[in-house]
Amino acid sequence: MPESYPQLLTNKIRIIVIAALVMVAFGFSTSAFIAHAQSGESIRVISSSVESQFPEGMTFQIDVESDLRIDDVRVTFEIGDRGTTQYAYLDLDQTSRPLVDGELFHRTNSRDRYIPPGTSIKYWFEITADNGDTLITDPEYFRFDDARFEWEEVTLGSVTILYHGPVRTRAERLAEAAVESLEIMGPVTGADTESPIVMTLYNNNAEMIEAVVARSLATSRELITEGQAFDSESVVLVLAGRSDIGTATHEMTHILVARAANSSGAVPLWLNEGLAEYGNLDQTVSYERFLEWAEGTDRLIPLKGLRSFPGDPNLTLVAYGQGRSAVKYMIEEWGEAKMAELLATLGTGIGIDAALDVVYGFGIDEFENLWRAHIGADPYVEATPGPTPTVIAEPTPEYKLLTSPPESSSSGSEESESKDADETVPSEIIEATLDPELNVVDDELVLDENIAKLEAEETSSGTCSAPSAGSIDGTSGAWLLVVVGLAAGGRYRSRKSKASPKR
């Protein structure tokens, strides 16, 4: 039986009243939650700040006014695009209540806590009173600059160059080169080129050495770090000099590769460094010379074995040459889109062999031989495991001076030919093997200034370092001459005795 009109009206009124009661109840509960979560009446922030004290750390400060006793103040911060948050509790001074002061020094002067200068840091405070009231401040952003200098900046597109001193023209030139490299390498890598990249420019090695990730004393004495990339923070450190454009664009490309591959560790060294060199706007011919030397002396390194740089500095330069040559061949032969697809595939976590097969239709071994055929080298043949050779001790240290390979024009004289021709390396590299007990010099010295810029070591953050030219002091140099003379004299007497007829 259908309901009468008065009954329908009564039911609608009941529904409206119930709905109103529910809304009021929900509104009251929501208001109560907000008052509890952010009680602006019981806790008031007077001021807050963060100050860089790089390289030692940074200091967070906050001044709070409250009639209540403050239980704790916590600062939470996110460093660049690391994807993680950190938090720590401030030390509180409540002797002048209702004013409460809080301070925290966050240390960054160790390898595991290091933050590169120029990094953007997002932070906020959470203040909790003894009655449970909590106030959370709005997030703020802070750039963690090197506190030793007063910085100015040049911004062009998505690139910001931080500099100090009378080098604005150099900073502008770097910004223009960086934007040009982004335009080239964006399509090649398929990476985001709109997100900001900050480059911090140092004027000399004395400034730079305090800014890079801590190393051992011995390493820091022998290496000049010309550039270092930090992909999670989108920061590049650059040492000003004749090669700073090449360094800046090389290191910046490491950031693009990491973005394209989701910071995956599946990108092998030869591909990572090869792409960085492809994006280098000031390429050197030295890598090509070392590649030619390695090809002619059967020292090419199998690409699948290039997971880290070799210990031999000569082969380190060969590795750069191989990477640059292989990447250039891939892009010229199959196009930029395929390279971008390869990096995206590596970003899923699969290895280089499987990724090459997915994108190009062949694995690493087949690609190796395609590339070798392209440069005119012999195909790669994997060594067959054999018996372990017997180690024979060499009681007499030797000194060997290695000369440069013949020029491509074949203009070398007959005097340069010898039975050791297949052992030659470019003249800039001198190898010295000395008695380790003398502790005079390291096994290998790089004397030529141009090659000194190219010697490199790689870390997970993309460090490119060069041996420091002239890093041997006068005393060590004198010992070196004495020991080399003795070694050479001993070798001469040994050869002379062998050449003498037996009586």
C-alpha positions as CSV (number, residue, x, y, z in Angstrom):
1,M,0.0,0.0,0.0
2,P,1.6,3.3,-1.0
3,E,2.6,5.7,1.8
4,S,0.6,8.9,2.2
5,Y,2.2,12.3,1.5
6,P,2.5,13.2,5.3
7,Q,4.3,9.9,5.9
8,L,6.7,10.5,3.0
9,L,7.5,14.0,4.3
10,T,8.1,12.7,7.8
11,N,10.5,10.0,6.6
12,K,12.4,12.6,4.5
13,I,12.7,14.9,7.5
14,R,14.1,12.0,9.6
15,I,16.7,11.2,6.9
16,I,17.7,14.8,6.7
17,V,18.1,15.1,10.5
18,I,20.1,11.9,10.7
19,A,22.4,13.1,7.8
20,A,22.9,16.5,9.5
21,L,23.8,14.8,12.8
22,V,26.3,12.6,11.1
23,M,27.9,15.6,9.3
24,V,28.1,17.5,12.5
25,A,29.6,14.6,14.4
26,F,32.2,14.1,11.5
27,G,32.9,17.8,11.5
28,F,33.6,17.9,15.2
29,S,35.8,14.9,15.1
30,T,37.8,16.3,12.2
31,S,38.2,19.7,13.9
32,A,39.4,17.9,17.0
33,F,42.0,15.9,15.0
34,I,43.3,19.0,13.3
35,A,43.6,20.8,16.7
36,H,45.5,17.9,18.1
37,A,47.8,17.5,15.0
38,Q,48.7,21.1,14.6
39,S,47.8,23.1,17.7
40,G,48.7,26.6,16.6
41,E,47.5,28.0,20.0
42,S,49.5,26.0,22.4
43,I,52.7,25.9,20.3
44,R,54.0,28.8,18.2
45,V,57.2,28.8,16.0
46,I,59.0,32.2,16.3
47,S,61.8,31.4,13.8
48,S,63.5,28.4,12.2
49,S,66.6,28.1,10.0
50,V,69.3,25.8,8.6
51,E,72.9,26.9,7.9
52,S,75.5,25.2,5.8
53,Q,78.9,24.5,7.5
54,F,80.2,22.5,4.6
55,P,82.3,20.3,4.6
56,E,81.7,19.6,8.3
57,G,77.9,19.6,8.2
58,M,74.8,21.8,8.7
59,T,73.0,23.3,11.7
60,F,69.2,23.3,12.2
61,Q,67.8,25.8,14.6
62,I,64.3,26.6,15.8
63,D,62.8,29.0,18.4
64,V,59.4,28.0,19.9
65,E,57.0,29.7,22.3
66,S,54.7,27.6,24.4
67,D,53.3,27.6,27.9
68,L,53.5,23.8,27.8
69,R,56.6,21.8,28.3
70,I,58.0,20.6,24.9
71,D,58.8,17.0,24.9
72,D,60.8,16.9,21.7
73,V,61.5,18.7,18.4
74,R,62.3,16.5,15.4
75,V,63.6,17.7,12.0
76,T,62.9,15.5,9.0
77,F,64.8,16.1,5.7
78,E,65.0,14.7,2.2
79,I,68.3,15.0,0.3
80,G,67.9,15.6,-3.4
81,D,66.2,12.7,-5.2
82,R,67.6,10.0,-3.0
83,G,64.1,8.8,-2.3
84,T,64.6,8.4,1.4
85,T,64.0,10.7,4.4
86,Q,66.1,11.1,7.5
87,Y,65.2,12.6,10.8
88,A,67.0,13.6,14.0
89,Y,66.0,15.2,17.3
90,L,67.2,18.7,18.3
91,D,68.8,19.5,21.6
92,L,66.4,21.7,23.6
93,D,67.0,24.6,26.0
94,Q,63.8,25.2,28.1
95,T,65.4,27.4,30.8
96,S,63.7,30.5,29.4
97,R,60.2,29.1,29.0
98,P,57.8,29.9,27.5
99,L,60.7,30.4,24.9
100,V,62.3,27.2,23.9
101,D,65.4,27.0,21.7
102,G,66.3,23.9,19.7
103,E,69.5,23.1,17.8
104,L,71.0,20.2,15.8
105,F,74.3,19.8,14.1
106,H,74.1,17.2,11.4
107,R,77.6,15.9,10.4
108,T,78.4,15.4,6.7
109,N,82.2,15.0,6.8
110,S,82.4,11.2,6.3
111,R,81.9,9.1,3.2
112,D,78.7,7.5,4.4
113,R,77.1,10.9,5.4
114,Y,78.6,13.0,2.5
115,I,76.3,15.5,0.7
116,P,77.7,17.2,-2.4
117,P,77.7,21.0,-2.3
118,G,74.8,22.4,-4.4
119,T,72.3,19.8,-3.2
120,S,68.7,20.8,-2.6
121,I,67.4,19.7,0.8
122,K,63.7,19.7,1.8
123,Y,63.1,19.8,5.5
124,W,60.4,20.4,8.1
125,F,60.0,20.4,11.9
126,E,57.7,18.4,14.2
127,I,57.2,19.8,17.7
128,T,55.5,17.7,20.4
129,A,54.3,19.1,23.8
130,D,53.9,17.1,27.0
131,N,50.1,17.0,26.6
132,G,50.4,15.4,23.2
133,D,49.8,18.5,21.1
134,T,51.9,18.5,17.9
135,L,52.8,21.1,15.4
136,I,54.2,20.2,12.0
137,T,55.7,23.1,10.1
138,D,55.4,23.6,6.3
139,P,58.2,22.1,4.3
140,E,61.0,24.4,3.2
141,Y,63.9,24.1,0.7
142,F,67.5,24.8,1.4
143,R,70.6,24.6,-0.9
144,F,73.5,23.0,0.8
145,D,76.3,25.3,-0.5
146,D,80.1,25.2,0.3
147,A,80.2,27.5,3.2
148,R,83.9,28.5,2.5
149,F,82.9,30.8,-0.3
150,E,80.3,33.4,-1.2
151,W,78.5,32.0,-4.2
152,E,76.9,33.7,-7.2
153,E,75.0,31.9,-9.9
154,V,74.2,31.8,-13.6
155,T,71.0,29.9,-14.7
156,L,70.3,28.9,-18.3
157,G,67.4,26.6,-18.9
158,S,67.5,23.8,-16.4
159,V,71.2,24.3,-15.6
160,T,72.6,26.5,-12.7
161,I,76.3,27.2,-12.4
162,L,77.5,28.2,-8.9
163,Y,80.7,30.2,-9.0
164,H,82.8,32.6,-6.8
165,G,85.4,35.1,-7.7
166,P,85.8,37.0,-11.1
167,V,84.9,34.0,-13.3
168,R,81.4,34.9,-14.4
169,T,82.3,34.7,-18.1
170,R,83.6,31.1,-17.6
171,A,80.4,30.2,-15.7
172,E,78.3,31.6,-18.6
173,R,80.3,29.6,-21.1
174,L,79.9,26.4,-19.0
175,A,76.1,27.0,-18.8
176,E,75.9,27.4,-22.6
177,A,77.9,24.2,-23.2
178,A,75.8,22.3,-20.7
179,V,72.5,23.3,-22.4
180,E,74.0,22.4,-25.8
181,S,75.0,18.9,-24.4
182,L,71.5,18.4,-22.9
183,E,70.0,19.1,-26.4
184,I,72.3,16.5,-27.9
185,M,72.1,13.8,-25.2
186,G,68.4,14.1,-24.4
187,P,67.2,12.2,-27.5
188,V,70.2,9.8,-27.2
189,T,69.4,8.8,-23.6
190,G,65.7,9.4,-23.5
191,A,66.2,11.1,-20.1
192,D,64.4,14.0,-18.5
193,T,66.3,17.1,-19.3
194,E,63.9,19.6,-17.6
195,S,64.7,18.7,-14.0
196,P,67.3,21.1,-12.6
197,I,71.0,20.3,-12.6
198,V,73.4,22.3,-10.4
199,M,77.1,22.6,-11.2
200,T,79.5,23.9,-8.5
201,L,82.6,25.4,-10.1
202,Y,85.9,25.4,-8.2
203,N,88.8,27.7,-9.2
204,N,91.7,25.4,-8.3
205,N,92.6,22.0,-6.9
206,A,93.1,23.3,-3.4
207,E,89.4,24.3,-3.3
208,M,88.2,21.2,-5.1
209,I,90.0,18.6,-2.9
210,E,88.0,19.7,0.2
211,A,84.8,19.3,-1.7
212,V,85.0,15.8,-3.2
213,V,84.2,12.6,-1.4
214,A,87.0,11.8,1.2
215,R,89.8,9.6,-0.1
216,S,92.9,8.1,1.4
217,L,95.9,10.5,1.8
218,A,97.9,8.7,-0.8
219,T,95.2,8.8,-3.3
220,S,94.4,12.5,-2.8
221,R,98.1,13.3,-3.3
222,E,98.3,11.5,-6.6
223,L,95.0,12.4,-8.2
224,I,93.4,15.6,-9.3
225,T,89.7,15.3,-9.4
226,E,88.5,17.3,-12.4
227,G,84.8,16.5,-12.1
228,Q,82.4,14.4,-10.1
229,A,78.7,13.7,-10.8
230,F,76.0,12.8,-8.2
231,D,73.0,11.5,-10.0
232,S,70.7,11.2,-7.0
233,E,71.3,14.9,-6.2
234,S,71.6,16.1,-9.8
235,V,74.8,17.9,-8.8
236,V,78.1,18.1,-10.7
237,L,81.4,19.4,-9.2
238,V,83.8,20.9,-11.8
239,L,87.4,22.1,-11.6
240,A,88.0,25.2,-13.7
241,G,90.6,24.9,-16.3
242,R,91.3,24.3,-20.0
243,S,89.2,21.1,-20.0
244,D,86.3,22.3,-17.8
245,I,83.7,22.2,-20.7
246,G,84.6,18.6,-21.5
247,T,84.6,17.7,-17.8
248,A,81.2,19.4,-17.2
249,T,79.4,17.9,-20.2
250,H,81.0,14.4,-19.5
251,E,79.9,14.4,-15.9
252,M,76.4,15.8,-16.6
253,T,75.8,13.0,-19.1
254,H,76.3,10.5,-16.2
255,I,73.3,12.1,-14.6
256,L,71.2,11.7,-17.7
257,V,72.2,8.1,-18.0
258,A,71.2,7.4,-14.4
259,R,67.9,9.2,-15.0
260,A,67.2,7.2,-18.1
261,A,68.1,3.8,-16.5
262,N,66.4,4.6,-13.1
263,S,69.8,4.7,-11.5
264,S,70.2,1.0,-12.3
265,G,73.5,-0.7,-11.6
266,A,72.9,-2.8,-14.7
267,V,74.5,-0.1,-17.0
268,P,78.0,-1.5,-17.6
269,L,81.1,0.8,-17.3
270,W,81.9,0.8,-21.0
271,L,78.4,2.0,-21.9
272,N,78.2,4.5,-19.1
273,E,81.6,6.1,-19.9
274,G,81.1,5.7,-23.6
275,L,77.9,7.8,-23.4
276,A,79.5,10.3,-21.2
277,E,82.3,10.7,-23.7
278,Y,79.7,10.9,-26.6
279,G,78.1,13.9,-24.7
280,N,81.5,15.5,-24.1
281,L,81.7,18.7,-26.1
282,D,85.5,18.9,-25.8
283,Q,86.7,15.4,-26.7
284,T,90.4,14.5,-26.7
285,V,92.2,12.5,-29.3
286,S,94.3,10.7,-26.6
287,Y,91.7,8.0,-26.1
288,E,91.8,7.2,-29.8
289,R,95.6,6.9,-29.6
290,F,95.3,4.5,-26.7
291,L,92.6,2.5,-28.5
292,E,94.8,2.2,-31.5
293,W,97.7,1.1,-29.3
294,A,95.6,-1.6,-27.6
295,E,94.3,-2.8,-30.9
296,G,97.8,-3.1,-32.4
297,T,99.3,-4.8,-29.3
298,D,96.3,-7.2,-28.6
299,R,95.4,-5.4,-25.4
300,L,91.7,-4.7,-26.1
301,I,89.6,-5.5,-23.1
302,P,86.5,-7.7,-23.6
303,L,83.5,-5.4,-23.2
304,K,81.7,-7.9,-20.9
305,G,84.7,-7.7,-18.6
306,L,84.6,-3.9,-18.3
307,R,82.6,-3.8,-15.1
308,S,85.2,-1.6,-13.4
309,F,88.3,0.3,-14.5
310,P,91.5,-1.8,-14.8
311,G,94.2,-1.3,-12.2
312,D,96.7,-0.4,-15.0
313,P,96.3,3.3,-15.8
314,N,97.3,2.6,-19.5
315,L,94.3,0.2,-19.7
316,T,92.1,2.7,-18.0
317,L,92.6,5.1,-20.9
318,V,92.0,2.1,-23.3
319,A,88.7,1.5,-21.5
320,Y,87.6,5.0,-22.1
321,G,88.6,4.7,-25.8
322,Q,86.7,1.4,-26.2
323,G,83.6,2.8,-24.5
324,R,83.5,5.9,-26.7
325,S,84.2,4.0,-29.9
326,A,81.6,1.3,-29.1
327,V,78.8,3.8,-28.2
328,K,79.5,5.9,-31.3
329,Y,79.3,2.8,-33.5
330,M,75.9,1.8,-31.9
331,I,74.4,5.3,-32.4
332,E,75.7,5.7,-36.0
333,E,74.6,2.2,-37.0
334,W,71.3,1.8,-35.2
335,G,70.2,5.3,-34.2
336,E,69.5,7.3,-31.1
337,A,66.1,5.8,-30.4
338,K,67.6,2.4,-30.0
339,M,70.1,3.7,-27.4
340,A,67.3,5.3,-25.4
341,E,65.4,2.1,-25.6
342,L,68.4,0.2,-24.3
343,L,68.8,2.4,-21.3
344,A,65.1,2.1,-20.5
345,T,65.4,-1.7,-20.8
346,L,68.4,-1.7,-18.5
347,G,66.3,0.4,-16.0
348,T,64.0,-2.6,-15.6
349,G,67.0,-4.4,-13.9
350,I,68.0,-7.0,-16.5
351,G,71.6,-7.4,-17.5
352,I,73.4,-5.9,-20.6
353,D,73.4,-9.2,-22.5
354,A,69.7,-9.7,-22.2
355,A,69.0,-6.0,-22.8
356,L,71.0,-6.0,-26.0
357,D,69.1,-9.0,-27.2
358,V,65.8,-7.4,-26.5
359,V,66.6,-4.1,-28.2
360,Y,69.1,-5.0,-30.9
361,G,68.6,-8.8,-31.4
362,F,72.1,-9.9,-30.4
363,G,74.0,-10.4,-27.2
364,I,77.2,-8.9,-25.8
365,D,79.6,-11.4,-27.5
366,E,78.1,-10.8,-31.0
367,F,78.1,-7.1,-30.5
368,E,81.7,-7.2,-29.4
369,N,82.8,-8.8,-32.7
370,L,80.6,-6.5,-34.7
371,W,82.3,-3.5,-33.1
372,R,85.8,-5.1,-33.5
373,A,85.1,-5.7,-37.2
374,H,84.1,-2.1,-37.5
375,I,87.4,-0.8,-36.1
376,G,89.4,-3.4,-38.0
377,A,90.4,-5.5,-34.9
378,D,90.6,-9.3,-34.7
379,P,87.5,-11.0,-33.4
380,Y,87.3,-11.8,-29.7
381,V,88.0,-15.4,-28.8
382,E,87.3,-16.3,-25.2
383,A,90.4,-17.9,-23.6
384,T,90.2,-21.6,-22.9
385,P,91.0,-22.4,-19.2
386,G,94.3,-24.1,-18.8
387,P,96.6,-25.3,-16.1
388,T,97.7,-22.7,-13.5
389,P,101.1,-21.4,-14.5
390,T,104.1,-21.7,-12.2
391,V,105.0,-18.4,-10.6
392,I,108.7,-17.6,-11.2
393,A,110.2,-14.9,-9.0
394,E,112.2,-12.1,-10.5
395,P,115.0,-11.2,-8.0
396,T,116.3,-8.2,-9.9
397,P,113.9,-5.3,-10.4
398,E,114.0,-3.8,-13.9
399,Y,113.5,-0.3,-15.3
400,K,111.8,-0.1,-18.7
401,L,111.3,3.0,-20.7
402,L,108.5,2.5,-23.2
403,T,108.3,4.6,-26.4
404,S,105.4,5.8,-28.4
405,P,103.7,3.7,-31.1
406,P,104.5,4.5,-34.8
407,E,102.6,7.4,-36.3
408,S,99.8,6.5,-38.7
409,S,101.9,8.1,-41.5
410,S,104.6,5.5,-40.9
411,S,107.3,8.2,-40.6
412,G,109.2,6.6,-37.8
413,S,112.9,6.0,-38.1
414,E,114.7,2.7,-38.1
415,E,116.2,3.5,-34.7
416,S,112.8,3.4,-33.2
417,E,112.2,-0.2,-34.2
418,S,113.3,-2.9,-31.8
419,K,112.4,-6.4,-30.6
420,D,110.2,-4.7,-27.9
421,A,108.1,-2.8,-30.5
422,D,104.9,-4.8,-29.6
423,E,105.3,-3.6,-26.0
424,T,105.2,0.1,-26.7
425,V,102.8,2.6,-25.3
426,P,102.3,6.3,-26.0
427,S,105.4,8.3,-24.9
428,E,103.5,10.1,-22.2
429,I,103.3,7.0,-20.1
430,I,106.5,5.8,-18.3
431,E,106.4,2.7,-16.2
432,A,108.9,2.3,-13.4
433,T,109.3,-0.9,-11.4
434,L,111.3,-0.3,-8.3
435,D,112.2,-2.1,-5.1
436,P,109.1,-1.8,-3.0
437,E,111.2,-1.6,0.2
438,L,112.5,1.8,-0.9
439,N,109.1,3.3,-0.9
440,V,110.2,6.0,-3.3
441,V,107.5,6.3,-5.9
442,D,104.4,4.4,-7.0
443,D,104.6,1.8,-9.7
444,E,103.5,4.1,-12.5
445,L,104.1,7.8,-13.1
446,V,102.3,10.0,-15.6
447,L,104.4,13.0,-16.6
448,D,102.7,14.6,-19.5
449,E,100.2,17.2,-18.6
450,N,97.7,16.4,-21.2
451,I,97.6,12.7,-20.3
452,A,97.5,13.7,-16.7
453,K,94.1,15.2,-17.3
454,L,92.8,11.9,-18.8
455,E,93.8,9.3,-16.2
456,A,90.6,8.4,-14.3
457,E,89.1,6.4,-11.6
458,E,85.4,5.6,-11.3
459,T,83.2,5.6,-8.3
460,S,79.5,4.9,-8.0
461,S,78.9,8.7,-8.3
462,G,80.9,9.1,-11.4
463,T,84.2,10.5,-10.3
464,C,86.7,11.4,-13.0
465,S,90.1,12.0,-11.6
466,A,93.5,12.7,-13.1
467,P,97.0,12.0,-11.8
468,S,98.6,15.1,-10.3
469,A,101.4,16.3,-12.5
470,G,104.6,17.0,-10.6
471,S,103.3,15.4,-7.4
472,I,106.8,13.9,-6.6
473,D,108.8,16.1,-4.2
474,G,112.5,16.9,-4.5
475,T,113.7,14.2,-2.1
476,S,111.6,11.5,-3.8
477,G,112.9,12.7,-7.2
478,A,116.5,12.5,-6.1
479,W,115.9,8.9,-4.8
480,L,114.2,8.1,-8.1
481,L,117.2,9.2,-10.1
482,V,119.6,7.2,-7.8
483,V,117.5,4.0,-7.9
484,V,116.8,4.2,-11.7
485,G,120.6,4.7,-12.3
486,L,121.4,1.7,-10.2
487,A,118.7,-0.4,-11.9
488,A,119.8,0.7,-15.3
489,G,123.5,0.1,-14.5
490,G,122.7,-3.4,-13.1
491,R,120.8,-4.2,-16.3
492,Y,123.7,-3.0,-18.5
493,R,126.2,-5.1,-16.6
494,S,124.0,-8.1,-16.8
495,R,123.6,-7.7,-20.6
496,K,127.4,-7.1,-20.9
497,S,128.2,-10.3,-19.0
498,K,125.8,-12.3,-21.1
499,A,127.3,-10.9,-24.3
500,S,130.9,-11.8,-23.2
501,P,132.3,-15.1,-24.6
502,K,132.7,-17.9,-22.2
503,R,136.3,-18.8,-21.4
